[in-house]
Amino acid sequence: MKLTITNDAMAYLEKRLPDAKYFILTADDGSNQYSKGGGACTVGDTFQVVGVKTLEAPYDKELETNQSVPFYTSKNDETFFDAGMKLDFKNNWLQLKTNNEILDGQVTTNDFTKPVKDEGMGEIKGC
């Protein structure tokens, strides 16, 4: 899968996740170890870019990008992706688009390069 990352989006990621060795594009719906929120109503429409120093399963699918940084995703997350994947930065937000639609107009960032204090899942709000 190919992901085009605009220069503005890359500059934003480098500023927000300066210690990241790898970037992970994944859902932010409560379905993975990097997601704190979500629920059934967010499946497939909320995404995040996670900065990490080491890769962990299931993030073993390298995305082909136009930037010189390694981007990965999982087999599960790939099911939401389509032709023409593009990560852009507009109106002070990261946007994940395809040739057909905007998948998420407010992609978040999550820095996992520092030790994380486990505080549990917290409150999960319903749809």
C-alpha positions, 0 to 999 in steps of 0.5 A, a space after each residue: 500500500 502506498 501512502 503519500 505524505 505532504 511536506 506540511 504533514 511531515 513537518 507537523 509529525 516531526 514537530 509533534 513526534 521528534 523522537 520517533 524512529 518509526 511511525 505507525 498509522 493505525 485506528 484510534 477506536 480502542 482496538 489496539 495497544 495505542 488507542 485509548 478511546 473509541 467504540 463501535 461507532 468509531 471503527 474505521 473513521 478515526 485514525 492516529 499516527 503513533 511515534 515509536 522507537 521499536 515496532 511491536 506486533 501486529 504492526 509489520 506492514 511497511 507502507 510505501 511513502 514519498 518521505 524518508 521515514 518508515 511508516 507501518 500499519 497492521 493487516 487489520 488497519 489495511 482493511 480501511 485503506 483504499 487507493 490514493 492514500 494521502 496524509 495531509 495537513 490542513 486547517 491545523 489538522 492532519 487529514 487522511 484521504 483516499 481518491 474517493 473520500 476523507 477517511 479522517 479529517 482530524 487524525 491525532 498523534 500519539 507519542 509512545 517514545 517515552 515510558 508510558 504510565 499505565 492508568 488503565 483504559 479510563 472512561 470509554 464514552 458510548 456512541 
